[in-house]
Amino acid sequence: MAVSSYVARLRAVIGHEVIQMPSVSVVVDDDRARILLVRHAEDGNGWAVPGGAVDIGESPAQAAVREIREEIGVRISRPRLLDVLGGPDYEVTYPNGDRVAYVTAVYQATIADGEPIPDHKEISELNWFTPSQLAGADLNRFSRALLRATGHLAG
């Protein structure tokens, strides 16, 4: 996970204590009803919906476009807001001990330009999943809760 200078300054003061952070998650789908999921290079802890933190001075929609471009190298169509989620399922403890309680704006979008390729810094791999494949996929807790909340995953 790339850390902004703002978060680095906060961490210098509070250490690994939990912080609440605005973020975005982008459900990227295609014309075959598949959803693009990624594996994070840092922990590889299951398949995940791509996304990340909202930077200071940036709207959530701008963050969604930027995160997808940075992580998988594509330009997405205008993202459509699906939901805003938070709570225990969206709390993450990173391998270095940093704890974050995310409040995530969930967008849905399609790829407008480019072929998705993992950046190999934040994202180690990616794959498309059909709705039936999602049910058996090794999803991380955050993404499983998000996909259920947005109706992309039963249960």
PyRosetta script that sets phi, psi and omega in degrees:
from pyrosetta import init, pose_from_sequence

init()
pose = pose_from_sequence("MAVSSYVARLRAVIGHEVIQMPSVSVVVDDDRARILLVRHAEDGNGWAVPGGAVDIGESPAQAAVREIREEIGVRISRPRLLDVLGGPDYEVTYPNGDRVAYVTAVYQATIADGEPIPDHKEISELNWFTPSQLAGADLNRFSRALLRATGHLAG")
pose.set_psi(1, 123.4)
pose.set_omega(1, 174.7)
pose.set_phi(2, -75.5)
pose.set_psi(2, 133.4)
pose.set_omega(2, -177.1)
pose.set_phi(3, -107.5)
pose.set_psi(3, 129.9)
pose.set_omega(3, 178.2)
pose.set_phi(4, -70.3)
pose.set_psi(4, 160.8)
pose.set_omega(4, 178.4)
pose.set_phi(5, -62.6)
pose.set_psi(5, -32.9)
pose.set_omega(5, 177.7)
pose.set_phi(6, -61.3)
pose.set_psi(6, -49.4)
pose.set_omega(6, -179.9)
pose.set_phi(7, -66.9)
pose.set_psi(7, -37.5)
pose.set_omega(7, 177.7)
pose.set_phi(8, -60.4)
pose.set_psi(8, -40.6)
pose.set_omega(8, 177.8)
pose.set_phi(9, -66.2)
pose.set_psi(9, -40.9)
pose.set_omega(9, 176.8)
pose.set_phi(10, -61.8)
pose.set_psi(10, -45.7)
pose.set_omega(10, -178.8)
pose.set_phi(11, -63.2)
pose.set_psi(11, -32.5)
pose.set_omega(11, 178.2)
pose.set_phi(12, -63.0)
pose.set_psi(12, -27.8)
pose.set_omega(12, -179.0)
pose.set_phi(13, -91.9)
pose.set_psi(13, -43.7)
pose.set_omega(13, -171.8)
pose.set_phi(14, -105.3)
pose.set_psi(14, -3.6)
pose.set_omega(14, 180.0)
pose.set_phi(15, 66.1)
pose.set_psi(15, -135.1)
pose.set_omega(15, -174.9)
pose.set_phi(16, -90.3)
pose.set_psi(16, 3.2)
pose.set_omega(16, -179.6)
pose.set_phi(17, -54.6)
pose.set_psi(17, 153.0)
pose.set_omega(17, -178.0)
pose.set_phi(18, -67.2)
pose.set_psi(18, 136.2)
pose.set_omega(18, 171.9)
pose.set_phi(19, -124.1)
pose.set_psi(19, 147.3)
pose.set_omega(19, 175.2)
pose.set_phi(20, -92.0)
pose.set_psi(20, 132.7)
pose.set_omega(20, -174.0)
pose.set_phi(21, -137.5)
pose.set_psi(21, 134.2)
pose.set_omega(21, 173.5)
pose.set_phi(22, -72.5)
pose.set_psi(22, 140.5)
pose.set_omega(22, -179.8)
pose.set_phi(23, -146.8)
pose.set_psi(23, 174.8)
pose.set_omega(23, 175.0)
pose.set_phi(24, -129.7)
pose.set_psi(24, 150.5)
pose.set_omega(24, 171.9)
pose.set_phi(25, -131.0)
pose.set_psi(25, 138.5)
pose.set_omega(25, -176.0)
pose.set_phi(26, -123.1)
pose.set_psi(26, 115.3)
pose.set_omega(26, 174.8)
pose.set_phi(27, -84.7)
pose.set_psi(27, 100.1)
pose.set_omega(27, 179.8)
pose.set_phi(28, -91.1)
pose.set_psi(28, 121.5)
pose.set_omega(28, 179.4)
pose.set_phi(29, -124.5)
pose.set_psi(29, 169.3)
pose.set_omega(29, -179.4)
pose.set_phi(30, -127.0)
pose.set_psi(30, -178.4)
pose.set_omega(30, -176.7)
pose.set_phi(31, -72.3)
pose.set_psi(31, -4.0)
pose.set_omega(31, 176.5)
pose.set_phi(32, -103.9)
pose.set_psi(32, 14.5)
pose.set_omega(32, 178.5)
pose.set_phi(33, 65.5)
pose.set_psi(33, 23.4)
pose.set_omega(33, 176.2)
pose.set_phi(34, -92.1)
pose.set_psi(34, 154.2)
pose.set_omega(34, 178.3)
pose.set_phi(35, -116.3)
pose.set_psi(35, 135.7)
pose.set_omega(35, 179.5)
pose.set_phi(36, -86.5)
pose.set_psi(36, 123.7)
pose.set_omega(36, 176.4)
pose.set_phi(37, -120.1)
pose.set_psi(37, 156.8)
pose.set_omega(37, -177.3)
pose.set_phi(38, -127.6)
pose.set_psi(38, 161.5)
pose.set_omega(38, 169.2)
pose.set_phi(39, -114.2)
pose.set_psi(39, 131.4)
pose.set_omega(39, 179.1)
pose.set_phi(40, -78.0)
pose.set_psi(40, 135.0)
pose.set_omega(40, -177.5)
pose.set_phi(41, -64.5)
pose.set_psi(41, -34.5)
pose.set_omega(41, -174.0)
pose.set_phi(42, -68.1)
pose.set_psi(42, -42.0)
pose.set_omega(42, -176.6)
pose.set_phi(43, -124.7)
pose.set_psi(43, -23.1)
pose.set_omega(43, 179.8)
pose.set_phi(44, 53.8)
pose.set_psi(44, 26.6)
pose.set_omega(44, -172.5)
pose.set_phi(45, -82.4)
pose.set_psi(45, 65.7)
pose.set_omega(45, 179.0)
pose.set_phi(46, 88.5)
pose.set_psi(46, 166.2)
pose.set_omega(46, 177.4)
pose.set_phi(47, -72.5)
pose.set_psi(47, 147.8)
pose.set_omega(47, -175.0)
pose.set_phi(48, -139.0)
pose.set_psi(48, 153.9)
pose.set_omega(48, 169.4)
pose.set_phi(49, -76.9)
pose.set_psi(49, 130.8)
pose.set_omega(49, -179.0)
pose.set_phi(50, -66.7)
pose.set_psi(50, 154.0)
pose.set_omega(50, 178.5)
pose.set_phi(51, 162.3)
pose.set_psi(51, -166.5)
pose.set_omega(51, 180.0)
pose.set_phi(52, 173.0)
pose.set_psi(52, -170.2)
pose.set_omega(52, -175.1)
pose.set_phi(53, -73.6)
pose.set_psi(53, 150.5)
pose.set_omega(53, 173.2)
pose.set_phi(54, -87.2)
pose.set_psi(54, 123.8)
pose.set_omega(54, 179.2)
pose.set_phi(55, -77.7)
pose.set_psi(55, 157.0)
pose.set_omega(55, 176.3)
pose.set_phi(56, -60.5)
pose.set_psi(56, 134.7)
pose.set_omega(56, 179.3)
pose.set_phi(57, 83.1)
pose.set_psi(57, 7.2)
pose.set_omega(57, -175.6)
pose.set_phi(58, -117.8)
pose.set_psi(58, 140.1)
pose.set_omega(58, 174.3)
pose.set_phi(59, -79.6)
pose.set_psi(59, 158.0)
pose.set_omega(59, 175.3)
pose.set_phi(60, -56.8)
pose.set_psi(60, -41.1)
pose.set_omega(60, 179.4)
pose.set_phi(61, -62.8)
pose.set_psi(61, -40.8)
pose.set_omega(61, 176.4)
pose.set_phi(62, -63.0)
pose.set_psi(62, -40.1)
pose.set_omega(62, 178.7)
pose.set_phi(63, -63.1)
pose.set_psi(63, -39.3)
pose.set_omega(63, 179.3)
pose.set_phi(64, -61.2)
pose.set_psi(64, -46.6)
pose.set_omega(64, 179.4)
pose.set_phi(65, -63.3)
pose.set_psi(65, -46.1)
pose.set_omega(65, -178.6)
pose.set_phi(66, -64.0)
pose.set_psi(66, -46.9)
pose.set_omega(66, -177.8)
pose.set_phi(67, -60.0)
pose.set_psi(67, -43.8)
pose.set_omega(67, -179.9)
pose.set_phi(68, -65.6)
pose.set_psi(68, -41.0)
pose.set_omega(68, 178.4)
pose.set_phi(69, -62.8)
pose.set_psi(69, -44.7)
pose.set_omega(69, -178.9)
pose.set_phi(70, -67.5)
pose.set_psi(70, -43.6)
pose.set_omega(70, -171.9)
pose.set_phi(71, -81.3)
pose.set_psi(71, -38.1)
pose.set_omega(71, -175.4)
pose.set_phi(72, -129.3)
pose.set_psi(72, 5.4)
pose.set_omega(72, 169.3)
pose.set_phi(73, 71.5)
pose.set_psi(73, 25.9)
pose.set_omega(73, 178.4)
pose.set_phi(74, -124.2)
pose.set_psi(74, 161.6)
pose.set_omega(74, 173.5)
pose.set_phi(75, -101.6)
pose.set_psi(75, 130.6)
pose.set_omega(75, 180.0)
pose.set_phi(76, -99.3)
pose.set_psi(76, 157.9)
pose.set_omega(76, 173.2)
pose.set_phi(77, -65.0)
pose.set_psi(77, 172.7)
pose.set_omega(77, 179.1)
pose.set_phi(78, -56.6)
pose.set_psi(78, 117.5)
pose.set_omega(78, -177.7)
pose.set_phi(79, -68.3)
pose.set_psi(79, 140.5)
pose.set_omega(79, 179.4)
pose.set_phi(80, -108.9)
pose.set_psi(80, 123.4)
pose.set_omega(80, -179.2)
pose.set_phi(81, -66.7)
pose.set_psi(81, 125.9)
pose.set_omega(81, 177.9)
pose.set_phi(82, -99.8)
pose.set_psi(82, -42.6)
pose.set_omega(82, -173.1)
pose.set_phi(83, -168.9)
pose.set_psi(83, 166.0)
pose.set_omega(83, 170.8)
pose.set_phi(84, -125.8)
pose.set_psi(84, 123.1)
pose.set_omega(84, -171.2)
pose.set_phi(85, -125.1)
pose.set_psi(85, 151.5)
pose.set_omega(85, 175.1)
pose.set_phi(86, -164.0)
pose.set_psi(86, 178.4)
pose.set_omega(86, 179.9)
pose.set_phi(87, 118.1)
pose.set_psi(87, -173.9)
pose.set_omega(87, -173.9)
pose.set_phi(88, -55.8)
pose.set_psi(88, -34.8)
pose.set_omega(88, -179.8)
pose.set_phi(89, -68.2)
pose.set_psi(89, -13.7)
pose.set_omega(89, -176.6)
pose.set_phi(90, -110.2)
pose.set_psi(90, 17.0)
pose.set_omega(90, 174.1)
pose.set_phi(91, -94.5)
pose.set_psi(91, 135.7)
pose.set_omega(91, -175.2)
pose.set_phi(92, -129.5)
pose.set_psi(92, 137.7)
pose.set_omega(92, 169.2)
pose.set_phi(93, -112.9)
pose.set_psi(93, 119.0)
pose.set_omega(93, -177.7)
pose.set_phi(94, -81.5)
pose.set_psi(94, 160.3)
pose.set_omega(94, -178.7)
pose.set_phi(95, -53.9)
pose.set_psi(95, -28.5)
pose.set_omega(95, 179.2)
pose.set_phi(96, -82.4)
pose.set_psi(96, -0.6)
pose.set_omega(96, 178.5)
pose.set_phi(97, 98.4)
pose.set_psi(97, -10.8)
pose.set_omega(97, 178.4)
pose.set_phi(98, -63.2)
pose.set_psi(98, 134.9)
pose.set_omega(98, 179.3)
pose.set_phi(99, -114.3)
pose.set_psi(99, 132.8)
pose.set_omega(99, -178.3)
pose.set_phi(100, -134.7)
pose.set_psi(100, 133.1)
pose.set_omega(100, 171.5)
pose.set_phi(101, -104.2)
pose.set_psi(101, 105.8)
pose.set_omega(101, -177.2)
pose.set_phi(102, -85.7)
pose.set_psi(102, 141.9)
pose.set_omega(102, 163.8)
pose.set_phi(103, -112.8)
pose.set_psi(103, 110.6)
pose.set_omega(103, -170.1)
pose.set_phi(104, -111.2)
pose.set_psi(104, 128.7)
pose.set_omega(104, 171.4)
pose.set_phi(105, -84.8)
pose.set_psi(105, 120.0)
pose.set_omega(105, -175.8)
pose.set_phi(106, -99.1)
pose.set_psi(106, 123.7)
pose.set_omega(106, 179.4)
pose.set_phi(107, -114.1)
pose.set_psi(107, 155.9)
pose.set_omega(107, 171.5)
pose.set_phi(108, -118.6)
pose.set_psi(108, 138.9)
pose.set_omega(108, -178.8)
pose.set_phi(109, -156.5)
pose.set_psi(109, 163.1)
pose.set_omega(109, 172.3)
pose.set_phi(110, -116.0)
pose.set_psi(110, 163.4)
pose.set_omega(110, 178.4)
pose.set_phi(111, -78.2)
pose.set_psi(111, 125.6)
pose.set_omega(111, 179.3)
pose.set_phi(112, -94.3)
pose.set_psi(112, -30.3)
pose.set_omega(112, -176.8)
pose.set_phi(113, -158.6)
pose.set_psi(113, 131.0)
pose.set_omega(113, 175.0)
pose.set_phi(114, 107.5)
pose.set_psi(114, 170.1)
pose.set_omega(114, 178.0)
pose.set_phi(115, -115.1)
pose.set_psi(115, 125.0)
pose.set_omega(115, -176.6)
pose.set_phi(116, -64.0)
pose.set_psi(116, 129.5)
pose.set_omega(116, 178.0)
pose.set_phi(117, -138.9)
pose.set_psi(117, 130.9)
pose.set_omega(117, 178.9)
pose.set_phi(118, -63.5)
pose.set_psi(118, 142.6)
pose.set_omega(118, -179.0)
pose.set_phi(119, -75.9)
pose.set_psi(119, -12.5)
pose.set_omega(119, -179.5)
pose.set_phi(120, 61.4)
pose.set_psi(120, 10.8)
pose.set_omega(120, 169.5)
pose.set_phi(121, -104.9)
pose.set_psi(121, -58.7)
pose.set_omega(121, 177.9)
pose.set_phi(122, -95.7)
pose.set_psi(122, -33.4)
pose.set_omega(122, -174.5)
pose.set_phi(123, -116.9)
pose.set_psi(123, 125.7)
pose.set_omega(123, -178.7)
pose.set_phi(124, -94.0)
pose.set_psi(124, -29.8)
pose.set_omega(124, 178.0)
pose.set_phi(125, -157.6)
pose.set_psi(125, 165.5)
pose.set_omega(125, 177.2)
pose.set_phi(126, -146.5)
pose.set_psi(126, 159.9)
pose.set_omega(126, 179.0)
pose.set_phi(127, -161.4)
pose.set_psi(127, 153.9)
pose.set_omega(127, 175.3)
pose.set_phi(128, -93.5)
pose.set_psi(128, 139.9)
pose.set_omega(128, -179.1)
pose.set_phi(129, -126.8)
pose.set_psi(129, 132.5)
pose.set_omega(129, 172.5)
pose.set_phi(130, -77.1)
pose.set_psi(130, 164.0)
pose.set_omega(130, 177.2)
pose.set_phi(131, -55.2)
pose.set_psi(131, -40.0)
pose.set_omega(131, -179.8)
pose.set_phi(132, -69.7)
pose.set_psi(132, -32.1)
pose.set_omega(132, 177.7)
pose.set_phi(133, -71.6)
pose.set_psi(133, -30.0)
pose.set_omega(133, -179.6)
pose.set_phi(134, -59.3)
pose.set_psi(134, -39.2)
pose.set_omega(134, -177.0)
pose.set_phi(135, -58.0)
pose.set_psi(135, -35.8)
pose.set_omega(135, -178.7)
pose.set_phi(136, -101.2)
pose.set_psi(136, 2.9)
pose.set_omega(136, -177.1)
pose.set_phi(137, -73.0)
pose.set_psi(137, 148.7)
pose.set_omega(137, 175.7)
pose.set_phi(138, -79.5)
pose.set_psi(138, 80.0)
pose.set_omega(138, -178.4)
pose.set_phi(139, -88.3)
pose.set_psi(139, 145.6)
pose.set_omega(139, 171.8)
pose.set_phi(140, -73.1)
pose.set_psi(140, 162.7)
pose.set_omega(140, -174.9)
pose.set_phi(141, -56.9)
pose.set_psi(141, -45.6)
pose.set_omega(141, -179.5)
pose.set_phi(142, -55.5)
pose.set_psi(142, -52.0)
pose.set_omega(142, -175.6)
pose.set_phi(143, -70.6)
pose.set_psi(143, -35.6)
pose.set_omega(143, 176.4)
pose.set_phi(144, -60.9)
pose.set_psi(144, -46.6)
pose.set_omega(144, 179.2)
pose.set_phi(145, -63.5)
pose.set_psi(145, -42.1)
pose.set_omega(145, -178.9)
pose.set_phi(146, -64.7)
pose.set_psi(146, -46.3)
pose.set_omega(146, -179.3)
pose.set_phi(147, -66.9)
pose.set_psi(147, -32.9)
pose.set_omega(147, 174.6)
pose.set_phi(148, -68.3)
pose.set_psi(148, -46.5)
pose.set_omega(148, -177.1)
pose.set_phi(149, -62.3)
pose.set_psi(149, -31.0)
pose.set_omega(149, -178.4)
pose.set_phi(150, -94.9)
pose.set_psi(150, 3.3)
pose.set_omega(150, 176.4)
pose.set_phi(151, 82.1)
pose.set_psi(151, 10.9)
pose.set_omega(151, 179.1)
pose.set_phi(152, -86.5)
pose.set_psi(152, -13.4)
pose.set_omega(152, -177.8)
pose.set_phi(153, -138.4)
pose.set_psi(153, 129.2)
pose.set_omega(153, 179.9)
pose.set_phi(154, -73.1)
pose.set_psi(154, 156.2)
pose.set_omega(154, 172.6)
pose.set_phi(155, 109.6)
pose.dump_pdb("model.pdb")
